[in-house]
């Protein structure tokens, strides 16, 4: 999968895979725990349980630094460091699963008893969707493996993709929990023809709520990629050169945030309609499209080209899903939706331009030589970008903006 790796990196990767192999089972158990707890109206623990993995990893790295001290850069300690990272990842997954087990027992859903009643109607419906959905999810991972294949020939490409992806996944995870999780049962209740008008309204809400949350973040990630990387990562061995490698990748990821989450919204519409085959077929097509685009764009843009290929695949999927739903649901108001999206895109461009201007002015007047200056500049530029986007979006009179504001207010009051 990564023929371009040097022998040392290859051996480390093999050992890490051997250590983390049990994750293949643990990931399934953790996924079942997510579904079980959500079914019993418990959302808090599933949202924070990934923190256990992160904490275990941090503890492992901290112990390693204490033990090695100044020798941590020595080549002979690279393998030990990688083994601790792999072991910490495995330990974190075990902790995450155990924490979910406790919550499941308390909610009365903790008994582990195998049952194979395949004739139950509900089981049949789930399997009909789950089998192609599982295959479709697997196709997405093939795209990741294709990206890693090309990344193995570029120095630091895999690491840059991972560093940038970690930052992007944080808002994507939060927003998907806020938007996608509540939408799926809503879609499922509106699948009969007489409810299609309401289903179309809900699809629009899902897409525009995604745009309202992702587009301002895209503006910030694109205009503030370097300061974000500096504040989060540029410490100790992660120097300015590393920042210059990762920042363009983060900006590229920022460009495609809406298309990634928007595609997920439409995939859930197909699942609600009991159709797992359409996303599966589109995923198969995208494997070939992603491979071709990786080959073409990596030569033009190096590591960011791999991200651009993924963005193009998500955009193609989004367009195909809309076209299929437009035909299946007897027409969608695509023109109206498109105008709303173009308006929000213009708001995002304006917010990004203002944010970049603040960054440029700050650096020329105050500089960014200290962590405090970097944090203050990032906070100011991000706050102004969100304010500009929100102010311009208000002029569009979108009902989805009121829905988003009400949800945020509800979350804050609950806290």
Backbone torsions as a table, in degrees:
resi	resn	phi	psi	omega
1	UNK	NA	-25.2	-179.7
2	UNK	-135.6	69.0	-175.3
3	UNK	-68.0	-14.2	-178.6
4	UNK	-84.5	-1.8	-178.2
5	UNK	-70.6	148.1	173.5
6	UNK	-75.6	162.2	-174.1
7	UNK	-56.8	-39.8	-179.1
8	UNK	-63.9	-47.8	179.7
9	UNK	-63.4	-36.7	179.4
10	UNK	-63.7	-45.2	-179.8
11	UNK	-65.2	-39.0	178.1
12	UNK	-63.6	-43.4	-179.6
13	UNK	-62.1	-39.2	179.1
14	UNK	-63.6	-45.0	179.9
15	UNK	-65.7	-39.7	178.0
16	UNK	-63.4	-40.4	178.6
17	UNK	-62.6	-39.7	179.2
18	UNK	-64.5	-39.9	-179.9
19	UNK	-68.9	-40.5	-173.0
20	UNK	-91.7	5.0	-179.8
21	UNK	-54.1	-38.5	178.8
22	UNK	-59.8	-16.0	178.2
23	UNK	-61.7	-23.8	178.1
24	UNK	-59.3	-37.1	177.1
25	UNK	-83.8	-44.6	-177.6
26	UNK	-61.0	-37.8	-179.9
27	UNK	-61.4	-39.0	177.0
28	UNK	-65.7	-42.9	178.4
29	UNK	-64.3	-40.0	178.5
30	UNK	-65.8	-39.6	177.9
31	UNK	-63.1	-40.5	175.8
32	UNK	-62.7	-38.4	177.3
33	UNK	-62.3	-40.5	176.6
34	UNK	-57.9	-50.5	-177.9
35	UNK	-63.8	-40.6	-179.2
36	UNK	-63.3	-47.0	-178.2
37	UNK	-68.0	-38.0	176.1
38	UNK	-64.7	-36.8	178.3
39	UNK	-63.9	-28.2	178.1
40	UNK	-97.3	21.7	175.5
41	UNK	61.4	36.4	174.2
42	UNK	-114.7	110.7	-176.2
43	UNK	-113.0	-19.4	-173.9
44	UNK	-67.8	-52.7	-177.9
45	UNK	-63.2	-45.2	176.9
46	UNK	-57.6	-31.7	-178.6
47	UNK	-72.3	-35.8	-175.2
48	UNK	-100.1	-10.7	-175.6
49	UNK	-60.1	-30.3	175.1
50	UNK	-60.4	-18.4	177.8
51	UNK	-61.8	-29.1	179.4
52	UNK	-61.3	-40.3	177.9
53	UNK	-63.2	-44.4	-179.2
54	UNK	-64.7	-42.3	-179.2
55	UNK	-64.5	-41.9	178.4
56	UNK	-61.6	-39.3	179.5
57	UNK	-66.9	-42.4	179.8
58	UNK	-63.9	-41.9	179.0
59	UNK	-62.3	-43.4	179.4
60	UNK	-61.5	-45.4	178.7
61	UNK	-65.5	-39.0	178.6
62	UNK	-62.2	-44.8	177.2
63	UNK	-61.6	-37.6	179.1
64	UNK	-64.4	-43.4	-179.6
65	UNK	-65.1	-40.1	179.2
66	UNK	-64.2	-39.5	-176.9
67	UNK	-72.2	-42.2	-173.6
68	UNK	-88.4	-30.3	179.9
69	UNK	60.5	-128.8	-177.2
70	UNK	-73.1	-12.7	-178.8
71	UNK	-84.0	5.4	-173.3
72	UNK	-64.7	-21.0	179.5
73	UNK	-86.3	-8.2	-176.9
74	UNK	-64.0	136.7	-177.0
75	UNK	-57.5	-32.9	-175.9
76	UNK	-69.8	-13.4	179.5
77	UNK	-95.5	-3.3	179.6
78	UNK	-60.0	-43.4	-177.3
79	UNK	-67.4	-41.0	177.5
80	UNK	-61.7	-41.9	179.5
81	UNK	-61.2	-43.3	-178.0
82	UNK	-65.8	-36.6	179.2
83	UNK	-66.6	-38.0	177.9
84	UNK	-66.9	-38.3	177.2
85	UNK	-62.1	-44.4	179.7
86	UNK	-65.9	-44.4	178.7
87	UNK	-63.9	-39.5	177.5
88	UNK	-64.0	-38.3	177.4
89	UNK	-63.1	-43.2	178.9
90	UNK	-65.5	-44.4	179.1
91	UNK	-61.5	-40.0	178.9
92	UNK	-63.2	-38.3	178.3
93	UNK	-66.1	-39.1	177.4
94	UNK	-62.1	-44.7	178.5
95	UNK	-62.1	-41.2	179.6
96	UNK	-61.6	-42.8	179.7
97	UNK	-66.8	-43.1	-180.0
98	UNK	-62.7	-39.9	178.6
99	UNK	-62.4	-38.4	178.2
100	UNK	-68.8	-35.8	179.0
101	UNK	-60.4	-42.6	179.5
102	UNK	-59.7	-46.6	-179.7
103	UNK	-64.5	-35.8	179.0
104	UNK	-67.3	-40.1	177.3
105	UNK	-61.9	-43.3	-178.4
106	UNK	-65.7	-29.3	-180.0
107	UNK	-89.4	4.3	178.6
108	UNK	78.7	17.7	-178.1
109	UNK	-122.7	32.0	-174.3
110	UNK	-102.2	-0.7	-178.6
111	UNK	-75.0	131.4	179.6
112	UNK	-102.5	101.9	-179.2
113	UNK	-139.6	120.6	-177.9
114	UNK	-74.6	133.0	175.5
115	UNK	-138.4	138.1	-176.7
116	UNK	-125.8	59.3	178.2
117	UNK	-91.0	80.7	-174.2
118	UNK	-71.6	-16.6	-175.3
119	UNK	-85.6	-6.5	179.4
120	UNK	-66.2	130.1	-174.7
121	UNK	-55.2	-42.5	-179.9
122	UNK	-63.0	-38.3	178.4
123	UNK	-65.1	-42.0	178.8
124	UNK	-61.1	-42.7	-179.2
125	UNK	-63.7	-42.6	-179.3
126	UNK	-64.9	-44.6	-178.6
127	UNK	-63.6	-38.2	-179.4
128	UNK	-59.5	-33.7	178.9
129	UNK	-90.7	-35.6	-171.0
130	UNK	-69.7	-38.9	-177.2
131	UNK	-61.3	-54.8	177.3
132	UNK	-66.8	-30.3	178.7
133	UNK	-66.2	-39.1	177.1
134	UNK	-64.1	-44.3	177.8
135	UNK	-63.3	-39.8	178.6
136	UNK	-63.0	-42.2	176.8
137	UNK	-61.7	-38.6	177.2
138	UNK	-63.8	-35.0	178.2
139	UNK	-62.0	-36.9	178.2
140	UNK	-61.9	-37.4	179.2
141	UNK	-70.1	-29.6	175.2
142	UNK	-63.3	-36.4	175.7
143	UNK	-62.8	-38.9	177.9
144	UNK	-64.0	-42.7	179.8
145	UNK	-64.2	-36.6	176.9
146	UNK	-63.4	-42.8	177.2
147	UNK	-60.0	-43.0	-178.6
148	UNK	-67.1	-31.7	177.2
149	UNK	-59.3	-49.2	179.4
150	UNK	-71.2	-34.1	-179.3
151	UNK	-66.6	-25.7	-177.1
152	UNK	-66.6	-15.9	179.6
153	UNK	-93.8	-2.6	-178.5
154	UNK	-115.4	128.5	-178.7
155	UNK	-59.8	128.3	175.4
156	UNK	66.3	8.9	-176.4
157	UNK	-65.9	-46.5	-178.3
158	UNK	-61.9	-41.4	178.6
159	UNK	-65.1	-41.7	-179.8
160	UNK	-62.9	-42.1	177.7
161	UNK	-60.8	-40.6	-176.9
162	UNK	-70.3	-45.0	179.5
163	UNK	-59.3	-46.8	-178.3
164	UNK	-69.1	-38.2	-178.4
165	UNK	-64.7	-36.1	177.5
166	UNK	-57.7	-43.0	-178.5
167	UNK	-66.9	-42.3	-177.1
168	UNK	-69.9	-34.9	-177.0
169	UNK	-65.1	-25.9	-178.6
170	UNK	-61.9	-58.3	177.8
171	UNK	-66.6	-33.1	177.9
172	UNK	-61.6	-41.7	179.3
173	UNK	-65.9	-42.7	-179.1
174	UNK	-65.2	-47.4	-177.0
175	UNK	-68.3	-38.6	179.3
176	UNK	-63.4	-37.5	176.2
177	UNK	-65.9	-34.8	-176.9
178	UNK	-78.3	-32.2	-173.7
179	UNK	-106.2	-52.3	-170.7
180	UNK	-73.3	-41.6	-177.3
181	UNK	-60.6	-46.8	178.2
182	UNK	-70.1	-23.1	-174.3
183	UNK	-76.4	-33.9	-174.8
184	UNK	-57.9	-49.7	177.2
185	UNK	-65.0	-29.3	176.7
186	UNK	-66.1	-46.8	176.2
187	UNK	-57.2	-42.1	-175.1
188	UNK	-64.4	-28.2	-179.9
189	UNK	-82.5	-6.0	-172.4
190	UNK	-121.0	28.7	-173.1
191	UNK	-88.4	-13.6	178.7
192	UNK	-76.5	149.5	-174.5
193	UNK	-53.7	-37.1	-178.4
194	UNK	-68.1	-17.4	179.5
195	UNK	-101.2	5.8	-177.5
196	UNK	-62.0	-37.0	176.6
197	UNK	-57.4	-42.1	177.8
198	UNK	-69.4	-35.9	177.9
199	UNK	-61.4	-41.5	178.5
200	UNK	-61.8	-39.6	177.6
201	UNK	-62.9	-40.8	-179.5
202	UNK	-69.2	-35.5	176.4
203	UNK	-63.8	-44.9	176.9
204	UNK	-58.4	-44.5	179.4
205	UNK	-59.7	-44.1	179.9
206	UNK	-60.9	-44.5	-178.4
207	UNK	-69.0	-43.4	-177.2
208	UNK	-75.2	-32.6	173.1
209	UNK	-63.9	-37.3	175.5
210	UNK	-63.4	-44.0	178.9
211	UNK	-64.1	-41.4	-178.6
212	UNK	-64.3	-29.0	-179.4
213	UNK	-93.4	-35.5	-174.5
214	UNK	-84.8	-38.5	-174.1
215	UNK	-64.5	-41.9	175.1
216	UNK	-64.9	-34.8	176.1
217	UNK	-66.9	-36.4	175.6
218	UNK	-60.7	-42.9	178.7
219	UNK	-60.0	-40.1	-179.3
220	UNK	-71.6	-45.2	-178.4
221	UNK	-64.2	-36.0	-179.5
222	UNK	-73.5	-45.7	-175.6
223	UNK	-80.1	-24.4	-175.3
224	UNK	-119.2	26.2	-176.0
225	UNK	-58.4	-46.8	-177.8
226	UNK	-65.0	-49.9	177.1
227	UNK	-59.2	-36.7	179.4
228	UNK	-62.2	-46.8	179.7
229	UNK	-64.6	-39.3	179.9
230	UNK	-61.9	-46.4	-176.1
231	UNK	-67.3	-41.9	-173.6
232	UNK	-82.3	-42.4	-168.3
233	UNK	-115.0	-27.1	-167.8
234	UNK	-76.0	77.0	178.5
235	UNK	-143.6	152.4	175.9
236	UNK	54.6	-118.2	-173.7
237	UNK	-79.8	-13.1	177.5
238	UNK	-86.0	97.9	-172.2
239	UNK	-100.0	-171.6	-177.5
240	UNK	-62.4	-34.8	177.7
241	UNK	-63.1	-41.4	177.7
242	UNK	-64.1	-38.3	177.2
243	UNK	-60.3	-42.4	-179.5
244	UNK	-66.2	-23.7	177.0
245	UNK	-80.4	-41.1	-173.2
246	UNK	-83.9	-33.8	-174.8
247	UNK	-57.2	-46.3	177.6
248	UNK	-61.9	-31.6	178.7
249	UNK	-68.7	-40.9	177.4
250	UNK	-63.3	-42.0	177.6
251	UNK	-60.9	-40.2	178.7
252	UNK	-64.9	-43.5	176.4
253	UNK	-59.6	-41.8	179.9
254	UNK	-58.8	-34.4	-179.4
255	UNK	-63.7	-29.7	-173.5
256	UNK	-106.0	12.9	-174.8
257	UNK	-62.3	-42.8	-178.9
258	UNK	-64.0	-44.0	-175.9
259	UNK	-64.0	-35.6	178.5
260	UNK	-63.8	-50.2	-175.6
261	UNK	-77.3	-34.9	177.6
262	UNK	-62.3	-38.9	175.9
263	UNK	-61.5	-39.7	179.0
264	UNK	-64.2	-35.7	177.3
265	UNK	-60.0	-47.4	-177.3
266	UNK	-70.6	-33.7	176.1
267	UNK	-59.6	-39.2	-179.6
268	UNK	-69.8	-26.7	173.8
269	UNK	-65.0	-43.7	178.5
270	UNK	-64.4	-40.2	178.0
271	UNK	-63.6	-39.5	178.3
272	UNK	-64.2	-32.9	177.8
273	UNK	-78.7	1.7	-179.5
274	UNK	77.1	20.7	-177.0
275	UNK	-115.6	100.9	174.4
276	UNK	-98.8	-9.6	-176.1
277	UNK	-74.3	-37.7	-178.0
278	UNK	-63.0	-50.3	175.4
279	UNK	-58.3	-34.0	179.3
280	UNK	-65.0	-45.8	-179.4
281	UNK	-64.4	-41.0	178.3
282	UNK	-64.3	-37.9	179.0
283	UNK	-64.3	-38.6	177.9
284	UNK	-62.5	-45.1	177.7
285	UNK	-59.5	-39.9	-176.1
286	UNK	-68.6	-23.1	176.3
287	UNK	-59.4	-46.9	-179.2
288	UNK	-70.6	-39.9	178.8
289	UNK	-63.3	-42.6	-179.4
290	UNK	-64.3	-41.5	179.1
291	UNK	-62.1	-44.2	179.6
292	UNK	-64.9	-44.7	-178.8
293	UNK	-67.1	-38.3	175.5
294	UNK	-57.3	-46.2	-178.2
295	UNK	-62.6	-40.5	-177.0
296	UNK	-77.1	-46.1	-171.2
297	UNK	-81.1	-26.4	179.4
298	UNK	-67.2	-28.2	177.4
299	UNK	-75.4	-25.3	-179.0
300	UNK	-89.7	-40.3	-171.4
301	UNK	-122.5	3.8	-177.9
302	UNK	60.1	-133.5	-174.7
303	UNK	-60.0	-45.5	176.8
304	UNK	-57.4	-25.1	178.6
305	UNK	-61.2	-32.9	176.8
306	UNK	-64.6	-37.6	177.4
307	UNK	-70.2	-41.1	177.8
308	UNK	-60.3	-36.8	177.6
309	UNK	-62.6	-43.0	178.4
310	UNK	-64.1	-40.2	178.3
311	UNK	-61.8	-44.1	179.8
312	UNK	-62.1	-39.7	178.6
313	UNK	-63.6	-44.3	178.6
314	UNK	-64.2	-39.0	178.5
315	UNK	-65.0	-44.4	177.8
316	UNK	-60.8	-42.8	178.1
317	UNK	-61.3	-43.7	-179.2
318	UNK	-59.7	-45.8	-179.4
319	UNK	-65.2	-42.8	-179.6
320	UNK	-64.5	-43.0	179.4
321	UNK	-62.6	-42.6	178.9
322	UNK	-62.9	-41.0	179.7
323	UNK	-64.2	-41.7	-179.7
324	UNK	-67.7	-44.1	179.0
325	UNK	-66.4	-34.2	177.9
326	UNK	-60.2	-39.9	179.0
327	UNK	-75.6	-40.0	-173.9
328	UNK	-74.6	-33.8	-176.6
329	UNK	-98.2	20.2	177.5
330	UNK	59.9	41.3	173.2
331	UNK	100.6	134.1	174.0
332	UNK	-120.3	146.5	177.4
333	UNK	-75.0	65.7	-173.1
334	UNK	-65.2	-34.8	178.2
335	UNK	-61.8	-45.8	178.4
336	UNK	-62.9	-44.9	178.7
337	UNK	-63.0	-40.4	-179.1
338	UNK	-64.7	-40.4	178.3
339	UNK	-63.9	-41.0	178.3
340	UNK	-63.3	-42.0	179.9
341	UNK	-67.1	-41.0	178.0
342	UNK	-63.4	-36.9	176.5
343	UNK	-63.4	-43.6	178.2
344	UNK	-68.1	-33.6	176.5
345	UNK	-63.8	-41.5	176.8
346	UNK	-62.1	-39.8	176.5
347	UNK	-61.2	-40.3	-179.6
348	UNK	-66.9	-41.3	178.4
349	UNK	-61.8	-43.7	178.9
350	UNK	-63.6	-43.1	179.0
351	UNK	-63.3	-41.0	178.9
352	UNK	-64.7	-39.8	179.7
353	UNK	-64.6	-43.3	178.3
354	UNK	-64.6	-42.3	179.5
355	UNK	-61.7	-43.7	178.4
356	UNK	-64.6	-37.8	178.2
357	UNK	-62.9	-39.9	177.3
358	UNK	-64.1	-42.6	178.5
359	UNK	-61.6	-46.0	-179.0
360	UNK	-62.2	-45.3	-179.2
361	UNK	-65.2	-42.7	-179.3
362	UNK	-61.0	-45.8	-177.3
363	UNK	-65.2	-34.9	-179.1
364	UNK	-79.6	-21.9	-179.3
365	UNK	-98.7	-50.1	-174.0
366	UNK	-108.4	-22.5	-178.1
367	UNK	80.5	179.7	179.6
368	UNK	-139.1	43.1	-174.8
369	UNK	-80.4	-13.4	-178.6
370	UNK	-126.3	158.2	180.0
371	UNK	-62.7	-36.9	-179.6
372	UNK	-63.0	-44.5	178.7
373	UNK	-63.9	-38.2	179.0
374	UNK	-64.5	-43.3	-179.8
375	UNK	-65.2	-45.8	-179.0
376	UNK	-62.8	-43.0	179.4
377	UNK	-63.9	-41.8	-179.6
378	UNK	-66.0	-41.7	178.7
379	UNK	-63.7	-44.4	-179.1
380	UNK	-64.5	-49.2	-177.7
381	UNK	-63.7	-40.0	-179.4
382	UNK	-68.7	-42.1	179.5
383	UNK	-62.8	-44.7	179.4
384	UNK	-64.9	-39.6	179.3
385	UNK	-60.7	-45.2	179.6
386	UNK	-65.2	-39.9	179.1
387	UNK	-64.2	-43.6	178.8
388	UNK	-64.0	-46.1	179.5
389	UNK	-61.2	-46.9	-179.2
390	UNK	-63.2	-42.1	179.5
391	UNK	-63.2	-42.8	178.6
392	UNK	-71.1	-37.8	180.0
393	UNK	-64.1	-31.0	178.2
394	UNK	-60.4	-30.8	-178.6
395	UNK	-70.3	-16.0	-179.6
396	UNK	-82.7	-12.6	178.1
397	UNK	54.6	49.1	179.5
398	UNK	-88.3	127.1	177.5
399	UNK	-63.2	-26.3	179.3
400	UNK	-64.7	-28.4	177.6
401	UNK	-66.7	-37.0	176.6
402	UNK	-67.2	-38.9	178.1
403	UNK	-62.4	-45.3	-179.8
404	UNK	-63.7	-43.0	178.9
405	UNK	-62.1	-41.3	179.4
406	UNK	-65.1	-39.7	179.2
407	UNK	-66.6	-42.6	179.2
408	UNK	-64.4	-41.4	179.2
409	UNK	-63.6	-40.0	178.6
410	UNK	-63.7	-41.6	178.5
411	UNK	-62.9	-43.8	-177.8
412	UNK	-66.5	-42.1	179.6
413	UNK	-65.3	-36.8	178.5
414	UNK	-64.0	-38.6	177.2
415	UNK	-61.9	NA	NA
